[in-house]
Amino acid sequence: MSTRAMVGIALIVLGIIAFSYHGFTYTTHDKVIDLGPIQASANREHTVPIPPILGGIALVGGIVLLVSAKRD
């Protein structure tokens, strides 16, 4: 299997994942108050959206690479 075909398959898989999840969320631990022995903290969730157009571009690019690898 050529490198072009493997990259094409990887892009197809990433495109499908991008369509499925629409983004990912991560949590940070922040100090809110720090007054000597008194401390307060908060867990905050941050969401990073993945636009569907990126998933579509990855999917189409993977298909193009896969087709072009079979022609060679």
Secondary structure by P-SEA (a helix, b strand, c coil): ccaaaaaaaaaaaaaaaaacccbbbbbbbbbccccccbbbbbbbbbbbbbbaaaaaaaaaaaaaaaaaaaac
